[in-house]
Amino acid sequence: MACLVDRWVAFDQTRDGLKKWLTKFGDEYTSQNLLARVEASGDINQVYEQIDNVLKNIVEQKMRKQALKRSTIQSKIIREEEKAEDEAQRKRDS
């Protein structure tokens, strides 16, 4: 009997620890955690729809982050090219 109680307490502590970790671990940029609750007691199609919405939000956030990184890198490359062209023009003018 003691073993069963010990296992239940250990499971509860592990579950709570994992839940706490997941709520603290997530996307700092959008302030969202990775733990999403889905109501699974209803229709199977509603469950799939909820999961689909969670996944779509994650993909959209990742796409936005990727687009921001690309535009940052692109603007940096353009600035470097313009700087190099200006230096080349100054050398030709001298």
C-alpha positions as CSV (number, residue, x, y, z in Angstrom):
1,M,0.0,0.0,0.0
2,A,2.8,2.4,0.8
3,C,4.4,1.8,-2.6
4,L,1.2,2.7,-4.4
5,V,0.9,6.0,-2.4
6,D,4.6,6.8,-3.0
7,R,4.2,6.2,-6.7
8,W,1.1,8.4,-6.9
9,V,2.9,11.2,-5.0
10,A,6.0,10.9,-7.3
11,F,3.8,11.0,-10.4
12,D,1.9,14.0,-9.1
13,Q,5.2,15.8,-8.3
14,T,6.6,14.9,-11.8
15,R,3.5,16.1,-13.5
16,D,3.4,19.3,-11.6
17,G,7.0,19.9,-12.3
18,L,6.6,19.3,-16.0
19,K,3.5,21.5,-16.1
20,K,5.4,24.3,-14.3
21,W,8.4,23.9,-16.7
22,L,6.1,24.0,-19.8
23,T,4.3,27.1,-18.6
24,K,7.6,28.9,-18.1
25,F,9.2,27.6,-21.3
26,G,7.9,29.1,-24.4
27,D,8.2,31.9,-26.9
28,E,9.5,35.0,-25.1
29,Y,8.9,37.1,-28.2
30,T,5.2,36.6,-28.1
31,S,5.0,35.8,-24.3
32,Q,3.3,32.5,-25.0
33,N,4.0,29.2,-23.3
34,L,4.1,25.8,-24.9
35,L,1.4,24.3,-22.7
36,A,-2.0,24.5,-24.5
37,R,-5.2,23.1,-23.0
38,V,-7.5,21.3,-25.3
39,E,-11.0,20.2,-24.3
40,A,-11.1,16.6,-25.3
41,S,-14.4,15.5,-23.9
42,G,-16.5,16.7,-26.9
43,D,-16.8,15.7,-30.5
44,I,-13.6,14.3,-32.1
45,N,-13.8,17.0,-34.8
46,Q,-13.8,19.8,-32.3
47,V,-10.8,18.3,-30.6
48,Y,-9.0,18.1,-34.0
49,E,-10.0,21.7,-34.7
50,Q,-8.6,22.9,-31.4
51,I,-5.3,21.1,-32.0
52,D,-5.2,22.5,-35.5
53,N,-5.7,26.1,-34.2
54,V,-2.9,25.6,-31.7
55,L,-0.6,24.3,-34.4
56,K,-1.6,27.1,-36.8
57,N,-0.8,29.8,-34.2
58,I,2.6,28.2,-33.6
59,V,3.4,28.1,-37.3
60,E,2.2,31.7,-37.9
61,Q,4.5,32.9,-35.0
62,K,7.4,31.0,-36.4
63,M,6.8,32.5,-39.9
64,R,6.6,36.0,-38.5
65,K,9.9,35.5,-36.7
66,Q,11.5,34.1,-39.8
67,A,10.2,37.0,-41.9
68,L,11.6,39.5,-39.3
69,K,15.0,37.8,-39.4
70,R,15.0,37.8,-43.2
71,S,14.1,41.5,-43.4
72,T,16.8,42.3,-40.8
73,I,19.4,40.4,-42.7
74,Q,18.3,41.8,-46.0
75,S,18.4,45.4,-44.8
76,K,21.9,44.8,-43.3
77,I,23.1,43.4,-46.6
78,I,21.7,46.4,-48.5
79,R,23.4,48.8,-46.1
80,E,26.7,47.0,-46.6
81,E,26.4,47.0,-50.4
82,E,25.5,50.8,-50.4
83,K,28.5,51.4,-48.1
84,A,30.8,49.5,-50.5
85,E,29.4,51.4,-53.5
86,D,30.0,54.7,-51.8
87,E,33.6,53.8,-51.0
88,A,34.1,52.6,-54.6
89,Q,32.6,55.9,-55.9
90,R,34.9,57.9,-53.6
91,K,38.0,56.0,-54.9
92,R,37.0,56.7,-58.5
93,D,36.4,60.4,-57.8
94,S,39.8,60.8,-56.1
